[in-house]
Amino acid sequence: MLTIGELASYAGVTVRAVRHYHAKGLLPEPERDRSGYRRYDAGAVIELIKIRTLAEAGVPLARVRELLRADEEEFAAAIADIDRRLRAEIRERQRHRERIARLAAGDSLALPAEVVEFLDRLRALGVDERIVRIERDGWIPLAAHSPERVPEWMARKREQVADQQLIELYRTLGQALDRADDDARLVELADKLAGYLTRMADERGEDYVGDIDVDPPFARLMDTLAFDTVPPARRLMELLRERGWTGWTKLERVDPQGCGQSPAPGGHPA
C-alpha cells in the first residue's frame, strides 16, 4: 500500500495534483487507516496514470471523468479521436515551426522558393540592393495574387537575366538612383533602356517584354509600391514614357507624342 506521496511519485504527478483529482471526483479518495494515513493500491496508480495522460493530451477533466467510466469499446473510440486531434495539432505546430524557421531566412517568409532564388541571382550579379528590394516588394503581392503563374513568370525571368545587356542596365539603374532628376546620365540610361526594350519587343514580341499579365489596377498598385521604395525611380520612368514605354510592373508601348504633362506610372528593365 502506498502513501499519497508515493502514489504521486509513481504516477509522475505532484501531491497537489492528486488532491485536485480527488476534489474533481476523478480519483477515489480512500479512507484513512488507523494511523491516520490514506493508503493507495496499485489500481490507484494505474487510474492516476490514465488521468495524467489524458489531461496532458488536452482532454478536459470533465471528459476525463467520462472516459474513466466508459466501457472498453467507447474508451478505444475516444482514444482514437484524441489521437487524430493530436496528429492534427502536431501537423499545425510543424507548420508553425517551419514559418518561424523561415523568419530567419528573410525573403523566403513571403515568397516562393523560385522567386527567392531569382533575387539571390540578382544580388550575385551585382545588382543594387535597392533594385532587388523593388523586385522583392513587387513579387510579394504578385505571388499572393497569382501563385499559379509564378513558375511561368520565373522561367522567363531566368531567361532574361542571362542577357548580359539587361544586367548592365540593372546595374546602371542602381547607380542612377543616386542621381538628381536633371542628371544627364539619367537621360542616357532612359535612352539605353528604351532602346533595349524596343529591340526585345521587335525580336521576341511585346508579350515577352510585358510578361507580367495582371489587371491594370493591380499593376498600378505595384508601381506605387516600387516608387515608395525608391522614389528617384519615378523620374526615370517619366523619361522612359517620353521614349515610348510605360509601366513598372507591366511594360507597354505608348505613343511618346501623346504622353503630355502627366506621366503614367513607370517601368523596370525586365
N, C-alpha and C positions, 0 to 999 in steps of 0.2 A: 504494500500500500504506500501511496506517495503523499507527501505534503503538497500544499499549493505551490510552494517554491520549486519543488522537484518536478511537479507536473508542468509548470511553466517552462522550466529548463528543457525538459524532454521534448516539448512541443515547439520550442523556439519562439516563445512569446514572453511577455512580461507578466508579473503577478497582477499588475493593474489591468492588463488585457483580460486575464482570466476572470477577474471580478466584474469587469464590464460585460463579458459574455454571460456571466451569471445573472446580472441585472437585466439583460435583454432577453433572458429566457432561452438562450441558445445552448447553454451547458448546464445540466442539472447540478445543483449545489448539494453535496452530501451533508448528512447530519454530522455534528461534532462527536468525536469519540470521548471516552471517559477522561482523557487528558485535555479535552477542550480543543482538539485539532480536527480539521476536516481532512479526511483521507480519500484519496482517489485511486481507482484501479486502472488497469491497462486500457479498458474500454474508454475511460475518460481521455486518455492520451490520444487515442485514435479519433475520437469526436473533436477534440481540440485542434488536432492537425487538419481535419476536414474544414473546420470553421476558419482557421487561419488561411488555408489555401484558397478557399472561396473568397474570403474577404480581400486577400491580396490580389485576386484576379479582378477585383472591382465589383463583385456581386454585393448588392445592398444587403445589410444584415437581416432585413425582413424577408428577403428572398432566400437567404442562407437558412433561416429557420424553416421555411417551407421545404427546401431541398433535404434537410436532415430528416424530415418526416416522410419524404417521398419513398415509394417503392423502387425497386431496382430499375425497372423499365423507365419510369418517369425521371429518376435520377440520371440515368445514362443519357436520355434525350436532352436534359437540361445541360449536362456537361458538354455534349456535342454543340449545343447552341453557344455556350460560353467559349468553347474552342474556336468556333467560327468568328465570334466577335473579336477575340484576342488576335486571331490571324489578320483580320481587317485592320485592327489598331496597329499591329506590327508593320503592315504594309504602309499605312499612313505615316507612321513615325519614321519609316525608312525614307519615304518621300521628303519628309521634313529634314532629315539628316542630309539628304542629297542637296536640298535647297540651301541649307546652312553652309555646307561644304562649298557650294558654288559662290557664296558671298565673297569668299576669298579670291575667287577667280575673276572678279571684275565683270567684264563684258558678258561672260557666259551665263550670268544670272538671268538676263532678259533676252538673250539672243541664241538662235540655233547654232550648233557647232560649226556649220559651214560658213556662217557669217563671221564668227569669231576668227576662224582660220583666214578669211579674206582680210579682216582688219589687221591681223598679225602680219599677213603678207605685205600690206601697205607699209607698215612700220619697218619691216625688214628691208624694203626697197628705199627707205629714206624719206618717205612722205611725212610732211609736218604733222605733228600730233593734233594740231587744231583741225586739219583736214580730216584726219582719221576720226576725230570726235564728231565732226559734222556727219560723216558717213555713219558712224555708230548711232548717233541720235536719230538719224533718219530711218535706219533699219529696225530700230526697236518698235516704233508704231507700225512700220511696214510689215514686219514679221508677225505682229499680233493681228493685223488687219487681214493679211492674205498668206497664212503659213504654208498653204499648199503650193504657192507659187515660188517660194524661196529657193528650192533646189534648181528650178529652171533659171531664175534670175542669177543665182550664184554661178551656175555653169557659164553664163555669158560674161559675168564679171571676171571670172578666172581667165577667160579667153582675152578679155580686153586688157587686163593688167600685164599680159605677156607682151604687149606692144610697148616698146621702149619709148616711143614718142609720147605716148599717153603718160607714162611715168614721169617723163621730163616735164610735161605740162602740170602734173600733180605737184611736183617739186617747186616749179616756178610759181604756182598758185600759192603755195605755202609762204614763199618769200614775199609775194605781192600783198599778203595780208598785213604786212608792216608798213606798207606804202601809204602816202597821202592820196586823197581822191584824185588830185591833179597830177600825180606822178606819171611821167611818160612811160615808165616800164609797165604800168598797169594797162595802158592803152596797147602797148606792144604785146602783152600777154593776151588781151582780148582778141587782137588780130590773129595770133597763133592758134588760139583756142577755136575761134570761129572757122579758121581755115581747116583745122583738123576735123571738126565736126562735119563740115561741108564735104570734105574728102571721104570720110567714113560713110556719110549718108549716100553719096554718089556711088561708092563702091559696094556697100553692103546693104543699103536700103535705110530709109528713115526709121523703120521699126527697130533696126539694130541699134541706132543711136538713142532713140527714145524708148528704151527697153523696159521701163517700169510702167506697166499698164494699170493705172489706178484712176479713180474718179477725180475730176478737177478739184472739187472742194478738199478732198483728202490731200491731193498734191500741193495745193496752196497752204494747207496746214503744215505740211512737212517743209515747205520752202520757208515758212515763217520760223519754224524751229531752227533751221540752218542759219538764218540771219541773226536770230537771237544768240546763237552760239558764237558766231564770228561776224559781227556787224560790218567790218570792212568789205566783206564779200558782196554786199549789196551793190556797191559802185561798179564792181567788175561785171555783175550781171546786167546792170544798165548798159554798160559798154557793149556787152555781148548782144543784147537785144538790138542795138543800133547796127549790128553786123549780121542780123538775120536769124538769131536764135534766142529762145526764151525758155525759162523753166529750169529750176534747180533739180527737182525730183524727176520730172518728166520733160525731157528736152523736146522742143518742137520748133520747126522752122516758122518764121514770121516774115512779113514784109517790112524791111528796115525803113522804108519810106513812110510807113504808117505808124511808127512807134509813138510819135507825138511827144508830149511833155510828161506823160505819166507811165513810166516803165513798169512792166509787169514783173512779178517775182522772177528771180534769177535762175541760173543753171549750173551744173557741175561738169567736169571733164570726163565723165564716164557714161 
